[in-house]
């Protein structure tokens, strides 16, 4: 007896298939039987995550998902048609999901697979100084802080907390400290600025009275002095020094020089008064004897002479010269 099968079933392809079985016995009797085979696909694809199912991701940083693969018994690799639904928001701290789904050619849907992404904020804000880390500020001049920029990946621009003060009335070194904290409680690295309040302005001297003084020789010279002031120290008249070369015994040009320095060693421009010692006083002549003398004619006349003195030159008697003027009369 022999049996012959006609037809084939393709198990990799859905559809209806027919198998015909023919049998012949030893004496030639034949029989035929038919079987109908229906190949169906009722199994959905299987999705597998690439990388971890639970991820921690830093807020503010771009998120790139690792994806997933999908395989179907009939259709094979379906990774290229996997659909992804993501709720990840990197700008907000929270728990988000990335869901993967796919169906095969016969409409069988895979069991959805989800990845949980926890967005966290562990990055502190960054403080950047505007202007220099060290600033020189003149005493009494208003200090204007250039400030800082504070940027956080999640919160964006933040306002800094500033500690420290600048006293422009007092020379010294001051420190300003800048801090910031984001909404997640992350504290920025503190940034500091050093401000040095200095005094480079010099005092100013102003003369009392005239810059040029004419002084009579042998007189007593009394200087009128000067005033001095400084922007920071105020009145420095009491600390001012004066150097005088005035000698009223000798005609000539002399000087009185005024100088002063402030408490920070800044020296004023020296101011000079010129004193011109002059001699305008005439000598004084004093007669010895009477100014009117009666003298007998023909007798030798001996004059009593004079004394002469000068305020500056002293006794000038020996330098006196005399000139005789005679009056002549007629006798009868």
Secondary structure, 3 states (H helix, E strand, C coil): CEEEEECCCCCCCCEEEEEEEEEECCCCCEEEEEEEEEECCCCCCEEEECCCCEEEEECCCCCCCCCEEEEECCCEECHHHCEEEECCCCCCCEEEEEEEECECCCCCECCCEEEEEEEECCCCCEEEECCCCEEEEECCCCCCCCCEEEEECCCEECCCEEECCCCCCCCEEEEEEEECECCCCCECCCEEEEEEEECCCCCEEEECCCCEEEEECCCCCCCCCEEEEECCCEECHHHCEEEECCCCCCCEEEEEEEECECCCCCECCCEEEEEEEECCCCCEEEECCCCCCCCCCCCCCCCCCEEEEECCCEECHHHCCCCCCCCCCCCC
